[in-house]
Amino acid sequence: MTDGKLQLDLSFLEPFRRYVPLATWVIVIVTILFIPLRVIKYGYLPADDALRHAAKAVSGKSWQEILVLGPAFHFDPNWGWHWLLGKIHLLENWDADTLVVFSVVMLFLIGNGAVVACLKRPEAWLAAFIIVSQVQVSDLTQRYLLGRPFVLTLTATLVVLLVWQRHGSSPPKWWTVLWMTPLIAIAVFLHGVWYLWVLPIAAFFLAQQFRWCFLLAASWIFGTVLGSALTGHPVESIMQAVQLALRSVGMHSTQNTLVSELRPSGGEIFTILLLGGLIVLRQLAKLNAPPLVRHPAFWLVVLGWVLGCETNRFWEDWGLPALAILIAGDLQLFFESRFAADSFQRLALVCGLALTMYASTTNDFNSRWSNHLAWRYITPDNPDLNGWLPEKGGTLYSADMTVFYQTFFKNPTADWRYALGFESTLMTDEDFKVYHNILWNFGDAKAYKPWVDKMRPEDRLVIRG
């Protein structure tokens, strides 16, 4: 079939033309599978949350037994994810290292696999992923390979956007709630964050997709209630999620003491350039695409960009992936208008995009995948660090979260606690004041004095040079 579209006149290949669509899907799926496997082969480990999630599952302990907690903590904010990893640990006897590898690989496959499954031309996602990753300071590949359950919330959002993109010209049916509700419930149960769904709902509202907005809001309410109920603590999990979010930014008197992801992004100029490029592409190629102002992904990009000027994670976790979806949607229309589904030119394009994506995402530029090989863990079996670890019932003090992540990861069942864990505002008020003062004074040794004064013989203080 030609239909006036670009074709290669290679008659001897004609018998194989019908296999081009299948070959396209195979190439895309294999590419998505091989990327995390290649990155893991470098010895890659995420630097933060994936380590503590795996260690928590292996430890079999509550956070009260692991951290010195303040009055704000009442319930594990990632209960569902820790439950899942804990079950896998018991069934497969996997250690923390294997659980991290599982988290990284599976979440990357779920996140990208769900997106391509919703596209008619899966190569459009490869192209969009390449474009966004190459011009964006915050690499989309690294966000997908962090091994964090936020990928599940992101995936659910992108699936909703893609389903709208495919059927947006016709109003959604009421039974749309029946598939969006369990999708959101799973994300809420495993990720634990429910309130950020306000962003995609607002995006649909701003795009004037009011019926979709209403059904998504209803699904969000039902999904949040269901996902929270699965934890066994429905009210507590909902209330604490908001409380921790407010404390994580509200207790810091200045933004330079926040963790890097919660600091401002300053705005991303490349976003504006890419949106301008999309407008040009639409005009030159005469794409039958909905106007940007009627596209919820566009408004999610805008919301992520604006809110990212205050907190960078709004951009990295919401705006940036939405931008990739927006680009993928337009590129899909462009590819459909230029290449027949069974075109050998399409197959050549897919091969080129697959090779480019694999090469650009798996190269070890600036040791981004292998720098973890230089980590030096504090473990009891290291004779050079004999006596560095706390004794039974002791406390490990540090103003560096990496000390907690790495030490807990390698010592998940150890009988001591950490003054600083994965969120500083979970500390006791007294310890938080010391921690904040240390950061405010750029790690000056005198700022550690309140901790030193109250330390017991079984306690330890770690200051990273």
Helices and strands as residue ranges (DSSP letters): G 11-19, H 20-41, H 49-59, H 63-66, H 79-92, H 96-117, H 123-135, H 140-144, H 150-167, G 174-176, H 177-191, G 195-197, H 198-206, H 210-229, H 234-250, G 255-257, G 260-262, H 269-285, G 292-294, H 296-308, H 312-314, I 315-319, H 320-338, H 344-362, G 365-367, G 371-374, G 383-385, E 394-397, H 401-410, E 416-418, G 424-426, H 429-440, G 445-448, H 449-454, E 460-461
